[in-house]
Each structure stands twice: as structure tokens, then as C-alpha cells.
Amino acid sequence: MAHLCNKKCMKRLPCGSHDCDQPCHSGDCKECTKTSIKKLSCDCGEEVRVQCGAITPECKKRCARVHACAHQVTHTCHNKETCPPCYAQVQRTCVGGHDTSTVYCYEDKITCNVMCGKPLPCGHKCQEEYHNGICKKECKQHCLIKCKNGSHNCVATCHYPHKCPSCKETFILKCKCGNKEQRALCSFVQSNGKTLLNPGGVQARISKIG
């Protein structure tokens, strides 16, 4: 015959706040059924008494936080750090003042397809969509600065404020009699001058390649 104990169990329940007040028993204790002494506070300020160990019930009230806009709040009370965005539709003008569009309230930076066109330090114009603030410092357009001979444009990517690389275009060097010609890099001509002497001592003239 099992021994009957008339004392209460008094084991600590999983809730961690109360003891089991059932008669002494074997096996696991039942779940705590006490009502929490402490009130659970909702983010909206409401307080409710719930069964011990229960999570805060979902609040159906409209969110009472202060919001950035004056539109009607459509989301309910929550415990997230930030509220959901406002989806009210409004009319807004793009940052450049070129166009007006219907957008959601939370969209505060409206762009358009108009090129910025502001002058960059290198001399090019900004080709990004119109924007507020300063333009990107890195310019990816072709340099197009004339070489020292003034005959060719630099085709490298913009490298302001550094010097242009050596010009890779070529010239044809011809002697005045027209009997001899030789192809030479523009950078070679820049270093040696536009008027050269051929090995025979005859002055050569330079004509740009078509």
C-alpha cells in the first residue's frame, strides 16, 4: 500500500514565483494556476492581470505613440522599437523640383530621371540623377583633356587631379622630299619636338594620321 502524506508538495513551480500547493505527490507538478500578483503593462499603458507565467496578451488598441506625420494610425499597439511606415498617399516634388508624383508618406526622397549636371572639380558635369548635397567625388567619365601636342584627347578614365598618362596615339613622320616616312607615338613627338632630323640630316615634318 502506498504511503499517503497529508503535507503540501511545496516544490518550486516552473514559473519560478510560486510553490506547488497540491498534496504531496510523485511525478511532475501541475502548471501554476495562480493569478500574477504583478500587473503586466502593455506598451499603450494598459495593465492586465493574467495567469502566472502567461505572456502579455496581444493588444487590439490603436498604437498611441507619437508619429512623424499627422495621418490616421492604422496599426495596433506593439512592442517593436519603431512603428511600421505610413502608407498614406501624398503628393511630393522630387529633390530637383522638376516633377511631382503620388507616393507613400514614408517616401521622403523622391528622385526623377533628370541628370544632376552640377560641375565637378575635374571640370565634368555630374551625371547622376538629380540629388541633394554634394556630388560623388569619383568621376568615371573619359578625361578628354588635350595632349601636349593638342592633337589628341586623353581617353583614360577621369584622373583629376593627376597628370594624364602618355598619349598612345601615333603620327606619321615624313621627310620634306616625301621619300621616307615613319610612324611614331605622340608621346615620342612630345619628348623630341615636332620637327625632327632623320638620319640623313633632312628635316622631317609631321602630319596627323587621318
C-alpha positions in Angstrom: 0.0 0.0 0.0 1.3 3.5 -1.0 2.1 5.8 1.9 -0.2 8.8 1.9 1.3 12.2 3.0 -1.0 14.9 4.1 1.5 17.7 3.7 1.6 20.0 0.8 4.2 19.4 -2.0 5.7 22.9 -1.8 8.1 22.3 -4.7 9.0 25.4 -6.7 6.9 25.5 -9.9 8.4 26.2 -13.3 7.0 29.7 -13.2 9.7 30.5 -10.6 7.4 32.6 -8.5 5.1 30.1 -6.7 5.3 26.8 -4.9 3.1 23.8 -5.6 0.2 23.8 -3.0 -1.1 20.3 -4.0 -0.9 17.4 -1.6 2.4 15.6 -1.6 2.7 13.7 -4.9 5.1 11.8 -7.1 6.0 13.0 -10.7 5.9 16.5 -12.1 3.9 19.3 -10.6 0.9 20.8 -12.5 1.2 24.2 -14.2 0.8 27.2 -11.9 -2.8 28.4 -11.9 -2.3 31.5 -9.7 -3.1 34.9 -11.0 0.1 37.0 -11.1 0.4 39.5 -8.2 2.2 41.9 -10.6 0.3 43.5 -13.4 1.6 43.1 -16.9 1.9 46.5 -18.6 1.1 46.9 -22.3 3.1 49.3 -24.5 0.0 51.5 -24.7 -0.1 51.8 -20.9 -2.9 49.4 -20.2 -2.4 46.9 -17.3 -3.9 43.5 -17.1 -3.8 40.6 -14.6 -3.0 37.2 -16.2 -2.4 33.7 -15.2 1.1 33.2 -13.8 3.7 32.5 -16.5 1.5 33.8 -19.3 2.9 36.2 -21.9 1.5 39.6 -22.4 -1.7 39.2 -24.4 -1.9 40.9 -27.8 -3.3 44.4 -27.5 -6.0 45.3 -30.1 -5.9 49.1 -29.4 -4.5 51.5 -31.9 -0.9 52.5 -31.5 -0.7 55.5 -29.2 2.9 56.5 -29.9 3.8 60.0 -31.3 4.3 59.6 -35.0 6.3 61.7 -37.6 3.2 62.5 -39.6 -0.4 63.5 -38.8 -2.1 60.8 -40.8 -4.5 58.4 -39.2 -2.7 55.5 -37.5 -3.7 52.1 -39.0 -1.5 49.7 -36.9 -2.2 48.3 -33.5 -0.2 48.6 -30.3 3.1 46.8 -30.4 6.4 46.4 -28.6 8.7 46.9 -31.5 11.4 49.7 -31.4 9.9 51.5 -34.4 6.4 51.7 -35.9 5.6 50.4 -39.4 5.8 53.0 -42.2 2.9 55.2 -43.0 1.3 54.1 -46.3 -1.0 57.2 -46.8 -0.6 58.5 -50.3 0.7 62.1 -50.7 1.9 64.4 -53.4 5.6 65.1 -53.3 8.0 67.0 -55.5 11.4 65.5 -56.5 14.6 66.8 -54.9 15.3 68.9 -58.0 11.9 70.4 -58.2 11.3 69.1 -61.7 8.3 66.7 -61.2 5.5 65.9 -58.7 4.4 62.3 -58.0 2.0 60.4 -55.8 4.0 58.4 -53.3 3.6 56.8 -49.9 4.1 59.2 -46.9 7.2 57.4 -45.7 9.0 58.1 -49.1 10.7 61.4 -48.3 13.4 61.4 -51.0 11.8 61.4 -54.5 14.2 61.2 -57.5 13.5 61.8 -61.1 15.2 61.0 -64.4 16.8 64.4 -64.8 20.6 64.5 -64.7 22.2 66.5 -61.9 24.5 68.5 -64.2 26.4 70.2 -61.4 30.0 71.0 -62.2 32.6 68.6 -60.7 36.1 69.7 -59.6 37.6 67.9 -62.6 35.5 70.0 -65.0 33.0 67.4 -66.0 29.3 67.6 -65.1 27.7 65.2 -62.6 25.7 62.5 -64.5 23.9 61.0 -61.5 20.1 61.6 -61.1 19.4 64.9 -59.5 20.2 64.8 -55.8 20.6 66.9 -52.7 24.0 67.5 -51.1 27.5 67.2 -52.7 28.1 65.0 -55.8 30.2 61.9 -55.6 33.9 62.7 -55.7 34.8 59.9 -58.0 34.2 60.7 -61.7 34.1 57.8 -64.2 33.8 59.8 -67.4 36.6 59.9 -70.0 39.2 62.6 -69.3 39.2 64.2 -72.8 42.0 66.7 -71.9 44.1 67.5 -75.0 47.6 66.1 -75.0 50.6 68.4 -75.1 50.6 68.4 -78.9 47.0 69.5 -78.8 46.1 66.8 -81.4 44.5 64.0 -79.3 42.2 63.7 -76.4 43.1 61.6 -73.3 40.8 58.5 -73.4 41.6 57.4 -69.9 39.0 57.5 -67.2 39.0 60.8 -65.4 42.0 61.0 -63.1 41.8 64.5 -61.7 44.0 66.0 -60.2 46.7 63.7 -61.6 48.5 64.2 -64.9 47.4 62.3 -68.0 49.2 59.1 -69.0 51.4 59.2 -72.0 49.5 59.6 -75.3 49.2 56.3 -77.2 48.1 57.9 -80.5 50.5 57.9 -83.4 51.8 60.3 -86.0 53.5 59.7 -89.4 56.8 61.4 -89.7 57.6 62.4 -93.3 60.7 63.9 -94.7 60.2 67.0 -96.9 61.0 65.2 -100.0 58.3 62.7 -99.3 60.5 59.7 -100.0 60.6 58.4 -96.4 58.0 58.2 -93.7 57.9 56.6 -90.2 55.2 56.0 -87.7 55.9 57.4 -84.1 54.0 57.6 -80.9 52.6 61.0 -80.0 54.4 60.8 -76.6 57.7 60.4 -78.5 57.0 63.5 -80.5 56.1 65.4 -77.3 59.5 64.5 -75.9 61.6 65.2 -79.1 59.7 68.1 -80.6 57.5 68.4 -83.7 60.5 69.0 -86.0 62.9 66.1 -86.2 66.1 65.3 -88.1 66.2 62.0 -89.9 69.5 60.0 -90.1 70.4 61.7 -93.4 70.1 65.2 -91.9 66.9 66.1 -93.7 64.3 67.8 -91.7 61.1 65.8 -91.2 57.6 67.2 -91.0 54.7 65.6 -89.1 51.2 65.0 -90.3 48.5 63.7 -88.2 47.1 60.3 -89.1 43.7 60.6 -90.7 
